[in-house]
Amino acid sequence: MNKFFSKTLVALVAVAAMGGAAAQVKERTLKFAFQNQTGHPQAQGAQKFADLVAEKSGKKITVKLFPGGTLGGDLQTVSAMQGGTIEMTVLNAGILTAQVKEFAAYDFPFLFNNAQEADAVTDGPFGQKLLAKLDEKSLHGLGYWDLGFRNLTNSKRPIAKADDIAGLKIRVIQSPIYIDLFTTLGANATPMPFPELYSALDQKAVDGQENPNTVIASSKFAEVQKHITQTRHIFNPQALLISKKAWDSMSAEEKKIIGDAAAEATKFQREASRAAADTALDTLKKAGMTVTELPPAEMAKLRDKVKPVIDKYTATVGEATVKELMAEIAKVRK
């Protein structure tokens, strides 16, 4: 075989291989539904993911974004994904408790001291094991994004001590642990889909709600809420999911495109979320909200009050799972 023929053959094989890889990427559109508005770090992460998928697939795969709960609340979206009518979402990981009970552990109050602890746990063996359990529920986990620490707002009064929460009607996520948490604190916990929340606050159907500062700011809750207390009661890792039906229909090359884009978008989204958290509180102050920081003694009272909730859900989640989670957190804190 002469040198020219050999080089030509190598070139032809390379072209054929490239053509084969391209053939493995089909034209398709993925509907990506989520609850927060355009401009929120959740939406910024979704846009970054969509851009990366377009770039990596040669624009063959289109990710169409549906922000602001336009396709329904989180529970509706998960159901639609299991049915194959919506392909993707990102949502508070704890909401997946209805699918896999162990996800309730992420919503234990005062679990993480900072976002870096959460990253280490969710990216590590514990977090990946939970994502893997979703495959049996017609969902496939791609990673975890950041929503941040949740804080309490209301239209009635400043929350200057733990007992001030009692008697307030507080909208909570449609998740049992949230209902029990605020009921234990003496509030009238009212589960409600996020798209209905602004209207409920405006019409005084509920007195308040709890969300990270970035969500409170981007959703313009300052227009209908006067007081915000920095309770930091729960840190929200968010699960980035794709419908198992969509995932299983993909070639190895397409799965690599989606997986690589998810990993890059996760890094981007976490950074965007944490940068936004630093400025959101100033935005809320400028919008007229009064900000309260609970003194350490009152924070200790809050922690003490919610211990029965942790005990109850430790039994639900499983003591072995909670022990594993706490061991992972302890390892990070060393």
C-alpha positions in Angstrom: 0.0 0.0 0.0 1.6 3.3 -1.1 1.8 6.3 1.2 -0.7 8.4 -0.8 -3.3 5.6 -0.8 -2.8 5.0 3.0 -3.4 8.7 3.8 -6.4 8.8 1.6 -7.9 5.7 3.2 -7.3 7.2 6.7 -9.0 10.5 5.6 -12.0 8.6 4.2 -12.3 6.6 7.4 -12.2 9.8 9.5 -14.9 11.4 7.3 -17.1 8.3 7.5 -16.7 8.2 11.3 -17.7 11.9 11.5 -20.7 11.2 9.3 -21.6 8.3 11.5 -21.5 10.4 14.6 -23.6 13.1 13.0 -26.1 10.5 11.9 -26.4 9.6 15.6 -27.8 13.1 16.4 -31.3 13.5 15.2 -33.3 16.7 14.9 -35.5 17.0 18.0 -37.0 19.6 20.3 -36.9 19.2 24.1 -39.5 21.2 26.1 -37.9 22.5 29.3 -40.4 23.7 31.9 -39.6 25.4 35.2 -41.2 27.8 37.7 -39.1 30.9 37.9 -39.2 33.9 35.6 -36.8 34.8 32.8 -33.8 36.6 34.4 -33.8 34.4 37.6 -30.6 32.2 38.0 -32.8 29.1 37.3 -33.8 30.6 34.0 -30.2 31.7 33.3 -29.0 28.1 33.8 -31.8 26.8 31.5 -30.8 29.2 28.8 -27.1 28.3 29.2 -28.0 24.6 28.9 -30.2 25.3 25.8 -27.3 27.3 24.1 -24.8 24.5 24.9 -27.0 21.8 23.5 -27.5 23.8 20.3 -23.8 24.3 20.0 -22.8 20.7 20.7 -25.5 19.2 18.5 -24.8 21.4 15.5 -28.2 23.0 16.2 -30.0 19.6 15.6 -31.3 19.5 19.2 -33.4 22.5 20.2 -34.2 23.1 23.9 -37.4 25.2 24.1 -37.8 27.0 27.4 -41.1 27.5 29.3 -40.3 29.7 32.3 -42.7 31.0 35.0 -44.8 27.9 35.4 -46.5 28.4 32.0 -46.9 24.7 31.6 -48.2 24.2 35.2 -46.7 23.7 38.7 -43.9 21.3 39.6 -46.1 18.3 40.4 -48.0 18.8 37.0 -44.7 19.0 35.2 -43.3 15.9 36.8 -46.4 14.0 35.8 -46.2 15.3 32.3 -42.6 14.2 32.1 -43.5 10.7 33.2 -46.1 10.7 30.5 -43.6 11.9 27.9 -45.4 15.2 27.0 -42.7 17.4 28.6 -39.0 16.4 28.3 -37.2 18.5 31.0 -37.5 20.4 34.2 -35.5 21.7 37.2 -37.1 21.8 40.5 -36.5 21.6 44.3 -35.1 18.2 44.9 -37.3 17.7 47.9 -40.4 17.8 45.8 -39.3 14.4 44.4 -40.2 12.8 47.7 -43.4 11.6 46.2 -41.3 9.6 43.7 -38.4 8.5 45.9 -38.9 9.0 49.7 -35.2 9.6 50.3 -35.3 13.0 48.6 -37.1 14.3 51.7 -33.8 14.4 53.4 -32.7 17.4 51.4 -35.5 19.4 53.0 -34.5 18.8 56.6 -34.4 22.2 58.2 -31.0 23.7 59.0 -29.2 20.8 57.2 -26.5 22.7 55.4 -24.4 25.6 56.7 -23.5 26.8 53.2 -23.8 26.1 49.5 -20.4 24.4 49.3 -21.5 21.6 51.7 -24.6 21.1 49.6 -22.5 20.8 46.4 -20.2 18.2 48.0 -23.1 16.1 49.1 -25.2 16.3 46.0 -22.3 15.8 43.6 -20.9 12.9 45.7 -22.1 9.3 46.2 -25.2 10.2 48.3 -26.6 12.7 45.7 -25.9 10.5 42.7 -27.4 7.4 44.4 -30.7 9.4 44.8 -30.7 10.5 41.2 -30.2 6.9 40.1 -33.4 5.9 41.9 -35.5 8.1 39.6 -34.9 5.9 36.6 -37.5 3.5 38.0 -40.0 6.4 38.1 -39.7 7.3 34.4 -37.3 10.2 35.2 -33.6 10.6 34.7 -31.4 12.8 36.8 -28.7 15.0 35.2 -27.4 16.9 38.2 -28.2 19.5 40.8 -28.6 23.2 40.5 -28.7 25.9 43.2 -31.8 27.8 44.5 -30.2 28.9 47.7 -31.4 29.4 51.3 -35.1 29.9 51.9 -36.4 32.9 53.9 -39.8 33.9 55.2 -41.9 36.9 54.1 -45.3 38.2 55.1 -47.6 41.2 54.9 -48.6 41.3 58.5 -45.7 42.0 60.9 -41.9 41.7 61.3 -40.8 38.2 62.5 -38.3 39.2 65.2 -38.5 36.0 67.2 -39.4 32.4 66.7 -42.8 32.7 68.2 -43.9 35.5 65.8 -44.5 32.9 63.1 -47.5 31.5 65.0 -50.9 32.3 63.5 -49.6 33.4 60.0 -51.1 31.7 57.0 -48.0 30.7 55.0 -47.9 29.2 51.5 -45.6 26.3 51.3 -44.3 23.9 48.6 -46.6 20.9 47.9 -44.4 18.6 50.0 -45.4 17.0 53.4 -42.2 18.1 55.2 -42.9 21.8 54.4 -46.4 21.5 55.7 -45.2 19.8 58.9 -42.4 22.3 59.4 -44.6 25.4 59.4 -47.4 23.7 61.2 -44.9 22.8 64.0 -43.9 26.5 64.1 -47.5 27.5 64.7 -48.3 28.7 61.2 -51.3 27.8 59.1 -49.3 26.0 56.4 -51.0 26.2 53.0 -49.6 24.1 50.1 -50.0 25.8 46.7 -48.5 25.6 43.2 -46.0 28.4 42.6 -47.8 29.9 39.6 -50.7 30.7 41.9 -48.7 32.3 44.6 -48.4 36.0 43.6 -52.2 36.3 43.1 -52.8 34.6 46.5 -50.5 37.1 48.2 -52.0 40.0 46.4 -55.5 39.0 47.4 -54.5 38.2 51.0 -55.6 34.6 50.6 -52.3 33.9 52.4 -50.2 36.2 54.6 -46.8 35.1 53.5 -44.5 32.6 51.8 -41.0 31.3 52.0 -38.4 31.2 49.2 -34.8 32.2 48.5 -34.2 36.0 48.1 -33.5 35.6 44.4 -37.0 34.1 43.9 -38.6 36.8 46.1 -36.9 39.5 44.0 -37.5 38.1 40.5 -41.1 37.3 41.3 -41.7 40.8 42.5 -43.1 39.7 45.8 -42.0 43.0 47.3 -45.1 44.4 45.6 -47.4 42.3 47.9 -45.2 41.6 50.9 -43.8 44.0 53.4 -41.6 42.0 55.8 -38.7 39.5 55.1 -36.9 37.6 57.8 -33.6 35.9 57.0 -34.4 32.5 58.6 -32.3 30.4 56.1 -34.4 27.5 57.3 -33.8 25.2 54.3 -31.2 25.1 51.5 -32.6 24.0 48.1 -30.5 21.9 45.8 -32.5 21.6 42.6 -32.7 18.4 40.6 -32.1 18.8 36.8 -34.2 16.1 35.1 -35.0 14.7 31.7 -37.9 12.4 30.9 -36.7 8.8 30.9 -38.8 8.3 27.7 -36.8 11.0 26.0 -33.5 9.8 27.5 -34.0 6.2 26.4 -34.8 7.4 22.8 -31.4 9.0 22.5 -28.3 7.6 20.9 -25.0 7.4 22.9 -23.8 10.6 21.1 -27.0 12.5 22.0 -26.8 11.4 25.6 -23.2 12.6 25.7 -24.3 16.0 24.3 -27.0 16.3 27.0 -24.8 15.1 29.8 -21.9 17.4 28.9 -24.2 20.4 28.5 -25.8 19.7 31.8 -22.4 19.5 33.6 -21.3 22.8 32.1 -24.6 24.5 32.7 -24.6 23.3 36.4 -21.3 25.1 37.1 -22.6 28.2 35.4 -25.9 28.2 37.1 -24.5 27.7 40.6 -22.2 30.7 40.1 -25.0 32.8 38.8 -27.3 31.9 41.6 -24.8 32.7 44.3 -23.8 36.0 42.7 -27.5 36.9 42.5 -28.1 36.0 46.1 -25.6 38.7 47.1 -27.6 41.4 45.4 -31.2 40.2 45.8 -31.6 41.4 49.4 -30.5 44.9 48.4 -33.0 44.9 45.6 -35.8 43.9 48.1 -34.7 46.6 50.6 -34.8 49.2 47.8 -38.3 47.9 46.9 -39.5 48.8 50.4 -39.3 45.6 52.3 -38.2 45.6 55.9 -35.4 43.1 56.6 -35.1 41.3 59.9 -32.2 39.1 61.1 -33.1 36.8 63.9 -30.7 36.9 66.9 -28.7 33.7 67.6 -31.0 32.9 70.6 -34.1 33.0 68.4 -32.4 30.9 65.7 -31.6 28.3 68.4 -35.3 28.3 69.4 -36.3 27.7 65.7 -33.8 24.8 65.5 -35.2 23.4 68.7 -38.8 23.7 67.6 -38.3 21.8 64.4 -36.5 18.8 65.9 -39.7 16.7 66.0 -40.0 17.3 62.2 -36.5 16.0 61.6 -37.3 13.0 63.9 -40.5 12.2 62.0 -38.9 12.3 58.6 -35.8 10.4 59.7 -38.2 7.5 60.3 -39.9 8.1 56.9 -36.6 8.4 54.9 -34.9 5.7 56.8 -32.3 5.9 59.6 -29.6 4.3 57.5 -30.1 6.9 54.7 -30.0 9.9 57.2 -27.0 8.4 58.9 -25.2 8.2 55.5 -26.2 11.8 54.7 -25.0 13.1 58.0 -21.7 11.2 57.6 -21.2 12.9 54.2 -21.8 16.3 55.7 -19.4 15.6 58.6 -16.7 14.5 56.1 -17.1 17.9 54.3 -16.9 19.9 57.5 -13.5 18.3 58.5 
